[in-house]
Structures are given as C-alpha cells and as structure tokens.
Amino acid sequence: MSENVNKSEEAFRELVRVLEAAVRAGAHSVGLEPEDEELTVVHYFGSRGQVEGPIRNELKQAVLAEIVSRADLAGKPKGEMRLSLLGMEYKVVVDTRESFDESSFNLTLKKTSRRGT
C-alpha cells in the first residue's frame, strides 16, 4: 500500500508541476493527449496550442488516475478540482473525451478569489 501512496503523491506533484508551468506561461488550459506510449502536454492560449513535452511514461497512468480521482470523473465526462498553484487558488475544470480507447483531458484553469469561491 505504501508504494501506491508514494506513486499517488508523485503523480500529484507531477500534475501540479505541469499546471504551474501552464500558469507561468499564461495558458488558459492544458491538454493531456495520448501519443504513442506517452502523454503529451499542450498549453492552450485561446485557440493556439503549444506542445510542452510529455509526462514521464512511468507516471502516465498514475497522473491520469490522480486526475480522475481528484476531479471525481468516475463514469462522468466532466468534473472539477480545486488546487493551489503558485500560491493562488484555482478551480480546474476537467473535460474528457475518448478516442481509440484512450482518454484525452482538457484542464481549464480558473483563478478563484481568496475565499475559494
């Protein structure tokens, strides 16, 4: 069980790292797209996307499981989670879509007020 907890913590840190990089870059959302054996990260600025690179293959499934769990996506195509990124509170709206038996995710970043509303 300890190994699962450690993998979950590592996956959460990777998710936060990816989202904080998007905030720093000024992106309004992040796409996670399966490509070959990797999960490619794309920052979206309006209708323009910029590929940022992959999530490490050994963390791919754990990061996806972390998103599904935290956004309460079990059996649903849309959910949300609240995260602190770079000292600010964000609501992250998660949309999923299936393509060729693989899930793609779009995580839209919405800054919330200090009270978390």
RABELQUI-V162734 format. One record per residue. N is the residue number from 1. D_FIRST is the distance of its C-alpha to the first C-alpha in whole Angstrom. Layout:
BEGIN
N:D_FIRST
N:D_FIRST
END
This chain:
BEGIN
1:0
2:4
3:5
4:5
5:6
6:9
7:10
8:11
9:12
10:14
11:15
12:17
13:19
14:20
15:21
16:23
17:24
18:26
19:27
20:29
21:30
22:32
23:33
24:35
25:36
26:38
27:36
28:36
29:33
30:31
31:30
32:27
33:29
34:28
35:30
36:30
37:26
38:26
39:25
40:29
41:29
42:32
43:34
44:36
45:40
46:42
47:42
48:42
49:38
50:37
51:35
52:33
53:31
54:27
55:24
56:22
57:21
58:18
59:17
60:19
61:17
62:14
63:17
64:19
65:16
66:16
67:19
68:19
69:17
70:19
71:22
72:22
73:23
74:22
75:25
76:27
77:29
78:29
79:27
80:27
81:24
82:26
83:25
84:27
85:28
86:30
87:31
88:32
89:30
90:30
91:30
92:28
93:29
94:28
95:30
96:28
97:30
98:30
99:32
100:32
101:28
102:27
103:26
104:28
105:27
106:30
107:29
108:32
109:32
110:34
111:34
112:34
113:37
114:35
115:35
116:32
117:35
END
